[in-house]
Amino acid sequence: MEARPPSPRVRSAAVLAPVAGLFLLMPPFILLFATPRTVFGIPLIVLYMFGVWAVLIGITWQLTRRLAARDAEAPAPSGQPPA
């Protein structure tokens, strides 16, 4: 038996995450945070860029966990030991 394909919701999220990251880091949007403000001495644009980057890493981590858990639920093909 083949491993079950990922659910449409997870697949859609996996496609949407890099598109959202691209949009959030494009110059027209990122320039909204290019102000002389600082937060604890760190420029706002730097916090924004690293914040978006960290959130994208977290989303990707969650998606890969869901995909791995879905693969682990699928039974191993007959005649082969589980991995």
GIJO-V367768 format. One line per field, one symbol per residue. ss: DSSP state (H for helix, E for strand, L for the rest). psi: psi as a letter, one per 40 degrees, with the letter a starting at -180 (. if undefined). A space follows every 10 residues. Layout:
ss: ???
psi: ???
This chain:
ss: LLLLLLLHHH HHHHHHHHHH HHHHLLHHHH HHHLLLLEEL LEEHHHHHHH HHHHHHHHHH HHHHHHHHHH HHHLLLLLLL LLL
psi: hiiiiiiddd dddddddddd ddddeidddd edegieiihf ehiddddddd dddddddddd dddddddddd dddhiiiieh ii.
